[in-house]
Amino acid sequence: MAVLRRRGLSLRFHRRSLLVSTGLALLTGALLVLLVGSGEYPLSPAEVIEVLGGGGHAADAFVVNEVRLPRAVTGLLVGAALGLSGAVFQALVRNPLGSPDVLGFTQGAASGALAAIVLVGGGSLALATGAVLGGVLTGAVIYLLAWRGGAHGQRLVLVGIGVAAVLTGVNGYLLTRADMADAGRAVLWLTGSLDGRGWDSALPLLAVLCALLPLVVLGCGRGLRMMELGDDAAYALGVPVERVRLVLLAAAVLLAAFAAAAAGPVAFVALTAPQLARRLTRASGPQLLPSLWTGAALLLAADWVAQRAFPGHLLPAGVVTGLLGGGYLVWLLAGERRAGRL
């Protein structure tokens, strides 16, 4: 174990966590190359790497740089943002079921996007803006409703589940108001899909990740680890609990909202990635970087499977993550019941 601290910033290295993060990063890179090289115009990994290095034939370069790479990079960034967001939420509420899917933030982003599609009739920019605003406003509402001398984890979970139920009804109502074309477009977006994603989807999310990752890992990482011990213990160790919790909640909500704006509300990545990361690292505390890389690898693998599960018919990546994540959620709930926590 090694710890680096400088001017209030802290970064803790656990040897196994570092090794797992490195391995997951390499796996993510390999999946990216595999995904970019797959399709009706197949390319070998060597050809993909050659194009990414600036070489290759003009036709290969067009397919890689203009058609497939933007989609794959968007998937990588969306999975990374969801994995990091889920790790923060689960650490804050100290509950393995804490994720944007369960707590209502994903439904809030969906409500904003549906409002942009159904009520405004806007294009992709309006949809993305609506998703971000919906997610942020939902986060503010949940935080205010959960506040009572502090926004503790249990209250956040209960309030979030209630808000998610309300927003699910709102989303159903918005769908009934839409015409057939807008409803079809909205339903496709709600499944979580990377189809047609370009650099205009990837670059805003990349900017948000670059801004929030140092804040979460370096600026608030130590406080988050202390808060997992309980608020009283964190206060005793000098952590300004409510300020750190507010900053982390804001960061996690923004990550989830911008991820939804880029690819729709991709289900269960934020729930499963942190749990898988903890099992891989076998370390205590929020495994932020391993969760980030686990989420990226999960979504790239899900997109690869979605494109090949039914030849001639491309599935949205959210369908695959929903099937896998739903099964994992059932298994997790069964484990919680056996442990006497449900």
ZAFIVO-365107 format. One record per residue (C-alpha): chain; y, x, z; residue in one letter; residue number from 1. Coordinates in steps of 0.02 Angstrom, whole numbers, m for minus. Layout:
REM residues N
('A'; (Y; X; Z); 'A'; NUM)
...
REM end
This chain:
REM residues 342
('A'; (0; 0; 0); 'M'; 1)
('A'; (172; 65; m44); 'A'; 2)
('A'; (341; m13; m9); 'V'; 3)
('A'; (505; 26; m97); 'L'; 4)
('A'; (669; m35; m20); 'R'; 5)
('A'; (846; m4; m76); 'R'; 6)
('A'; (1006; m98; m30); 'R'; 7)
('A'; (917; m256; 22); 'G'; 8)
('A'; (795; m257; m123); 'L'; 9)
('A'; (611; m237; m87); 'S'; 10)
('A'; (459; m214; m196); 'L'; 11)
('A'; (287; m203; m119); 'R'; 12)
('A'; (144; m123; m212); 'F'; 13)
('A'; (m33; m169; m168); 'H'; 14)
('A'; (m151; m54; m262); 'R'; 15)
('A'; (m271; m190; m317); 'R'; 16)
('A'; (m127; m307; m363); 'S'; 17)
('A'; (m50; m170; m470); 'L'; 18)
('A'; (m216; m137; m556); 'L'; 19)
('A'; (m244; m323; m586); 'V'; 20)
('A'; (m68; m344; m655); 'S'; 21)
('A'; (m94; m198; m773); 'T'; 22)
('A'; (m261; m266; m831); 'G'; 23)
('A'; (m190; m440; m857); 'L'; 24)
('A'; (m42; m370; m954); 'A'; 25)
('A'; (m162; m277; m1069); 'L'; 26)
('A'; (m268; m435; m1089); 'L'; 27)
('A'; (m112; m534; m1132); 'T'; 28)
('A'; (m64; m406; m1264); 'G'; 29)
('A'; (m239; m412; m1338); 'A'; 30)
('A'; (m234; m603; m1342); 'L'; 31)
('A'; (m64; m597; m1426); 'L'; 32)
('A'; (m130; m483; m1564); 'V'; 33)
('A'; (m286; m592; m1583); 'L'; 34)
('A'; (m183; m751; m1595); 'L'; 35)
('A'; (m61; m678; m1721); 'V'; 36)
('A'; (m205; m617; m1830); 'G'; 37)
('A'; (m300; m782; m1830); 'S'; 38)
('A'; (m278; m924; m1952); 'G'; 39)
('A'; (m304; m973; m2133); 'E'; 40)
('A'; (m233; m803; m2182); 'Y'; 41)
('A'; (m334; m690; m2065); 'P'; 42)
('A'; (m274; m518; m2015); 'L'; 43)
('A'; (m370; m385; m1920); 'S'; 44)
('A'; (m298; m319; m1756); 'P'; 45)
('A'; (m261; m154; m1844); 'A'; 46)
('A'; (m161; m244; m1979); 'E'; 47)
('A'; (m64; m345; m1849); 'V'; 48)
('A'; (m21; m188; m1751); 'I'; 49)
('A'; (31; m100; m1911); 'E'; 50)
('A'; (150; m243; m1954); 'V'; 51)
('A'; (220; m247; m1777); 'L'; 52)
('A'; (252; m60; m1794); 'G'; 53)
('A'; (358; m90; m1948); 'G'; 54)
('A'; (228; m58; m2084); 'G'; 55)
('A'; (102; m164; m2181); 'G'; 56)
('A'; (115; m266; m2339); 'H'; 57)
('A'; (260; m385; m2368); 'A'; 58)
('A'; (147; m538; m2363); 'A'; 59)
('A'; (70; m482; m2199); 'D'; 60)
('A'; (241; m448; m2126); 'A'; 61)
('A'; (302; m622; m2174); 'F'; 62)
('A'; (151; m709; m2096); 'V'; 63)
('A'; (163; m606; m1936); 'V'; 64)
('A'; (350; m597; m1907); 'N'; 65)
('A'; (407; m764; m1974); 'E'; 66)
('A'; (261; m882; m1945); 'V'; 67)
('A'; (143; m828; m1806); 'R'; 68)
('A'; (233; m706; m1692); 'L'; 69)
('A'; (372; m827; m1636); 'P'; 70)
('A'; (241; m956; m1587); 'R'; 71)
('A'; (135; m828; m1493); 'A'; 72)
('A'; (283; m751; m1403); 'V'; 73)
('A'; (342; m925; m1352); 'T'; 74)
('A'; (169; m960; m1281); 'G'; 75)
('A'; (170; m795; m1186); 'L'; 76)
('A'; (342; m829; m1111); 'L'; 77)
('A'; (303; m1010; m1067); 'V'; 78)
('A'; (142; m959; m980); 'G'; 79)
('A'; (230; m819; m887); 'A'; 80)
('A'; (371; m933; m829); 'A'; 81)
('A'; (250; m1067; m771); 'L'; 82)
('A'; (139; m941; m681); 'G'; 83)
('A'; (288; m867; m588); 'L'; 84)
('A'; (361; m1039; m550); 'S'; 85)
('A'; (194; m1100; m482); 'G'; 86)
('A'; (174; m947; m371); 'A'; 87)
('A'; (347; m975; m295); 'V'; 88)
('A'; (316; m1161; m265); 'F'; 89)
('A'; (145; m1133; m185); 'Q'; 90)
('A'; (214; m998; m72); 'A'; 91)
('A'; (364; m1104; m19); 'L'; 92)
('A'; (263; m1260; 22); 'V'; 93)
('A'; (114; m1159; 86); 'R'; 94)
('A'; (m3; m1274; m9); 'N'; 95)
('A'; (m118; m1231; m156); 'P'; 96)
('A'; (m72; m1399; m235); 'L'; 97)
('A'; (112; m1355; m242); 'G'; 98)
('A'; (163; m1340; m425); 'S'; 99)
('A'; (294; m1416; m542); 'P'; 100)
('A'; (160; m1536; m607); 'D'; 101)
('A'; (123; m1609; m436); 'V'; 102)
('A'; (297; m1600; m360); 'L'; 103)
('A'; (385; m1698; m498); 'G'; 104)
('A'; (488; m1563; m583); 'F'; 105)
('A'; (387; m1571; m743); 'T'; 106)
('A'; (407; m1760; m747); 'Q'; 107)
('A'; (594; m1737; m723); 'G'; 108)
('A'; (603; m1620; m872); 'A'; 109)
('A'; (502; m1746; m972); 'A'; 110)
('A'; (622; m1886; m923); 'S'; 111)
('A'; (770; m1784; m983); 'G'; 112)
('A'; (686; m1743; m1148); 'A'; 113)
('A'; (631; m1924; m1176); 'L'; 114)
('A'; (808; m1984; m1141); 'A'; 115)
('A'; (872; m1862; m1272); 'A'; 116)
('A'; (744; m1923; m1399); 'I'; 117)
('A'; (749; m2110; m1364); 'V'; 118)
('A'; (927; m2144; m1307); 'L'; 119)
('A'; (1023; m2009; m1400); 'V'; 120)
('A'; (908; m1979; m1548); 'G'; 121)
('A'; (950; m1794; m1547); 'G'; 122)
('A'; (858; m1650; m1626); 'G'; 123)
('A'; (769; m1502; m1549); 'S'; 124)
('A'; (926; m1434; m1465); 'L'; 125)
('A'; (963; m1601; m1381); 'A'; 126)
('A'; (780; m1614; m1327); 'L'; 127)
('A'; (783; m1441; m1248); 'A'; 128)
('A'; (949; m1475; m1163); 'T'; 129)
('A'; (885; m1641; m1096); 'G'; 130)
('A'; (727; m1558; m1028); 'A'; 131)
('A'; (827; m1425; m936); 'V'; 132)
('A'; (952; m1551; m864); 'L'; 133)
('A'; (812; m1669; m814); 'G'; 134)
('A'; (716; m1532; m724); 'G'; 135)
('A'; (870; m1467; m634); 'V'; 136)
('A'; (930; m1640; m581); 'L'; 137)
('A'; (756; m1683; m518); 'T'; 138)
('A'; (752; m1522; m417); 'G'; 139)
('A'; (920; m1565; m338); 'A'; 140)
('A'; (864; m1742; m295); 'V'; 141)
('A'; (701; m1684; m217); 'I'; 142)
('A'; (789; m1550; m115); 'Y'; 143)
('A'; (919; m1672; m49); 'L'; 144)
('A'; (790; m1805; m7); 'L'; 145)
('A'; (681; m1677; 81); 'A'; 146)
('A'; (825; m1605; 181); 'W'; 147)
('A'; (826; m1640; 367); 'R'; 148)
('A'; (887; m1488; 460); 'G'; 149)
('A'; (800; m1389; 323); 'G'; 150)
('A'; (688; m1425; 174); 'A'; 151)
('A'; (515; m1388; 243); 'H'; 152)
('A'; (361; m1374; 135); 'G'; 153)
('A'; (270; m1532; 190); 'Q'; 154)
('A'; (422; m1641; 158); 'R'; 155)
('A'; (450; m1560; m11); 'L'; 156)
('A'; (271; m1602; m61); 'V'; 157)
('A'; (281; m1784; m3); 'L'; 158)
('A'; (452; m1815; m78); 'V'; 159)
('A'; (401; m1728; m239); 'G'; 160)
('A'; (245; m1835; m259); 'I'; 161)
('A'; (349; m1992; m233); 'G'; 162)
('A'; (482; m1938; m358); 'V'; 163)
('A'; (345; m1892; m483); 'A'; 164)
('A'; (273; m2068; m470); 'A'; 165)
('A'; (444; m2146; m500); 'V'; 166)
('A'; (480; m2032; m649); 'L'; 167)
('A'; (311; m2071; m725); 'T'; 168)
('A'; (362; m2254; m729); 'G'; 169)
('A'; (532; m2207; m803); 'V'; 170)
('A'; (447; m2106; m939); 'N'; 171)
('A'; (333; m2252; m981); 'G'; 172)
('A'; (484; m2367; m995); 'Y'; 173)
('A'; (576; m2245; m1109); 'L'; 174)
('A'; (425; m2236; m1223); 'L'; 175)
('A'; (424; m2426; m1239); 'T'; 176)
('A'; (607; m2420; m1292); 'R'; 177)
('A'; (575; m2296; m1432); 'A'; 178)
('A'; (538; m2339; m1612); 'D'; 179)
('A'; (373; m2282; m1686); 'M'; 180)
('A'; (437; m2118; m1758); 'A'; 181)
('A'; (526; m2066; m1599); 'D'; 182)
('A'; (380; m2121; m1491); 'A'; 183)
('A'; (259; m2016; m1593); 'G'; 184)
('A'; (374; m1867; m1579); 'R'; 185)
('A'; (394; m1893; m1392); 'A'; 186)
('A'; (206; m1910; m1361); 'V'; 187)
('A'; (173; m1748; m1457); 'L'; 188)
('A'; (304; m1659; m1352); 'W'; 189)
('A'; (233; m1731; m1190); 'L'; 190)
('A'; (61; m1655; m1224); 'T'; 191)
('A'; (136; m1480; m1226); 'G'; 192)
('A'; (125; m1398; m1395); 'S'; 193)
('A'; (172; m1231; m1474); 'L'; 194)
('A'; (168; m1299; m1652); 'D'; 195)
('A'; (321; m1253; m1753); 'G'; 196)
('A'; (398; m1148; m1614); 'R'; 197)
('A'; (518; m1014; m1676); 'G'; 198)
('A'; (630; m881; m1604); 'W'; 199)
('A'; (756; m1017; m1557); 'D'; 200)
('A'; (628; m1078; m1429); 'S'; 201)
('A'; (578; m906; m1365); 'A'; 202)
('A'; (745; m818; m1344); 'L'; 203)
('A'; (826; m936; m1215); 'P'; 204)
('A'; (669; m929; m1108); 'L'; 205)
('A'; (664; m739; m1125); 'L'; 206)
('A'; (844; m729; m1063); 'A'; 207)
('A'; (805; m841; m914); 'V'; 208)
('A'; (650; m738; m869); 'L'; 209)
('A'; (747; m574; m881); 'C'; 210)
('A'; (882; m645; m766); 'A'; 211)
('A'; (770; m728; m637); 'L'; 212)
('A'; (621; m609; m626); 'L'; 213)
('A'; (718; m470; m534); 'P'; 214)
('A'; (798; m601; m421); 'L'; 215)
('A'; (631; m677; m372); 'V'; 216)
('A'; (526; m518; m358); 'V'; 217)
('A'; (654; m392; m295); 'L'; 218)
('A'; (789; m498; m215); 'G'; 219)
('A'; (682; m630; m127); 'C'; 220)
('A'; (505; m559; m131); 'G'; 221)
('A'; (507; m496; 48); 'R'; 222)
('A'; (583; m658; 113); 'G'; 223)
('A'; (452; m761; 22); 'L'; 224)
('A'; (312; m659; 100); 'R'; 225)
('A'; (387; m682; 273); 'M'; 226)
('A'; (411; m868; 247); 'M'; 227)
('A'; (225; m890; 213); 'E'; 228)
('A'; (201; m845; 397); 'L'; 229)
('A'; (308; m994; 447); 'G'; 230)
('A'; (495; m1025; 463); 'D'; 231)
('A'; (504; m971; 645); 'D'; 232)
('A'; (419; m805; 609); 'A'; 233)
('A'; (531; m777; 459); 'A'; 234)
('A'; (688; m812; 563); 'Y'; 235)
('A'; (626; m690; 694); 'A'; 236)
('A'; (605; m556; 560); 'L'; 237)
('A'; (784; m580; 502); 'G'; 238)
('A'; (756; m686; 347); 'V'; 239)
('A'; (893; m815; 308); 'P'; 240)
('A'; (761; m947; 276); 'V'; 241)
('A'; (861; m1091; 204); 'E'; 242)
('A'; (965; m980; 91); 'R'; 243)
('A'; (811; m891; 24); 'V'; 244)
('A'; (718; m1056; 3); 'R'; 245)
('A'; (864; m1132; m94); 'L'; 246)
('A'; (879; m981; m209); 'V'; 247)
('A'; (691; m977; m242); 'L'; 248)
('A'; (681; m1164; m272); 'L'; 249)
('A'; (825; m1153; m395); 'A'; 250)
('A'; (741; m1008; m485); 'A'; 251)
('A'; (571; m1095; m492); 'A'; 252)
('A'; (648; m1258; m555); 'V'; 253)
('A'; (744; m1166; m691); 'L'; 254)
('A'; (587; m1074; m746); 'L'; 255)
('A'; (488; m1235; m757); 'A'; 256)
('A'; (629; m1329; m843); 'A'; 257)
('A'; (659; m1196; m976); 'F'; 258)
('A'; (471; m1180; m1004); 'A'; 259)
('A'; (463; m1368; m1033); 'A'; 260)
('A'; (612; m1357; m1150); 'A'; 261)
('A'; (522; m1224; m1253); 'A'; 262)
('A'; (349; m1303; m1269); 'A'; 263)
('A'; (345; m1469; m1178); 'G'; 264)
('A'; (267; m1502; m1007); 'P'; 265)
('A'; (112; m1393; m1025); 'V'; 266)
('A'; (m5; m1456; m890); 'A'; 267)
('A'; (m87; m1361; m746); 'F'; 268)
('A'; (m42; m1181; m794); 'V'; 269)
('A'; (79; m1173; m647); 'A'; 270)
('A'; (m57; m1242; m533); 'L'; 271)
('A'; (m204; m1132; m585); 'T'; 272)
('A'; (m122; m965; m625); 'A'; 273)
('A'; (m67; m921; m446); 'P'; 274)
('A'; (m237; m970; m375); 'Q'; 275)
('A'; (m331; m866; m503); 'L'; 276)
('A'; (m213; m720; m471); 'A'; 277)
('A'; (m247; m727; m284); 'R'; 278)
('A'; (m434; m727; m313); 'R'; 279)
('A'; (m420; m579; m431); 'L'; 280)
('A'; (m309; m475; m317); 'T'; 281)
('A'; (m395; m527; m154); 'R'; 282)
('A'; (m228; m496; m70); 'A'; 283)
('A'; (m124; m603; 46); 'S'; 284)
('A'; (51; m660; 6); 'G'; 285)
('A'; (124; m730; m155); 'P'; 286)
('A'; (56; m630; m301); 'Q'; 287)
('A'; (208; m649; m411); 'L'; 288)
('A'; (177; m524; m550); 'L'; 289)
('A'; (m11; m558; m561); 'P'; 290)
('A'; (28; m745; m570); 'S'; 291)
('A'; (153; m714; m710); 'L'; 292)
('A'; (27; m618; m815); 'W'; 293)
('A'; (m113; m740; m774); 'T'; 294)
('A'; (m7; m885; m836); 'G'; 295)
('A'; (36; m792; m996); 'A'; 296)
('A'; (m147; m750; m1031); 'A'; 297)
('A'; (m204; m928; m990); 'L'; 298)
('A'; (m84; m1010; m1111); 'L'; 299)
('A'; (m119; m888; m1253); 'L'; 300)
('A'; (m307; m912; m1229); 'A'; 301)
('A'; (m284; m1102; m1223); 'A'; 302)
('A'; (m184; m1099; m1385); 'D'; 303)
('A'; (m317; m993; m1470); 'W'; 304)
('A'; (m452; m1116; m1414); 'V'; 305)
('A'; (m345; m1265; m1466); 'A'; 306)
('A'; (m330; m1199; m1643); 'Q'; 307)
('A'; (m518; m1175; m1660); 'R'; 308)
('A'; (m599; m1312; m1556); 'A'; 309)
('A'; (m602; m1434; m1702); 'F'; 310)
('A'; (m594; m1350; m1874); 'P'; 311)
('A'; (m466; m1434; m1984); 'G'; 312)
('A'; (m379; m1519; m1837); 'H'; 313)
('A'; (m260; m1421; m1726); 'L'; 314)
('A'; (m249; m1476; m1545); 'L'; 315)
('A'; (m93; m1451; m1439); 'P'; 316)
('A'; (m116; m1312; m1313); 'A'; 317)
('A'; (m74; m1434; m1173); 'G'; 318)
('A'; (m232; m1533; m1210); 'V'; 319)
('A'; (m340; m1379; m1173); 'V'; 320)
('A'; (m242; m1330; m1016); 'T'; 321)
('A'; (m251; m1511; m957); 'G'; 322)
('A'; (m440; m1518; m975); 'L'; 323)
('A'; (m468; m1350; m892); 'L'; 324)
('A'; (m335; m1375; m760); 'G'; 325)
('A'; (m394; m1550; m718); 'G'; 326)
('A'; (m569; m1485; m688); 'G'; 327)
('A'; (m499; m1345; m581); 'Y'; 328)
('A'; (m395; m1470; m480); 'L'; 329)
('A'; (m550; m1574; m442); 'V'; 330)
('A'; (m642; m1417; m388); 'W'; 331)
('A'; (m494; m1365; m280); 'L'; 332)
('A'; (m483; m1535; m196); 'L'; 333)
('A'; (m671; m1533; m162); 'A'; 334)
('A'; (m652; m1361; m81); 'G'; 335)
('A'; (m506; m1422; 25); 'E'; 336)
('A'; (m610; m1571; 83); 'R'; 337)
('A'; (m758; m1460; 129); 'R'; 338)
('A'; (m640; m1350; 228); 'A'; 339)
('A'; (m580; m1503; 324); 'G'; 340)
('A'; (m401; m1494; 259); 'R'; 341)
('A'; (m411; m1662; 167); 'L'; 342)
REM end
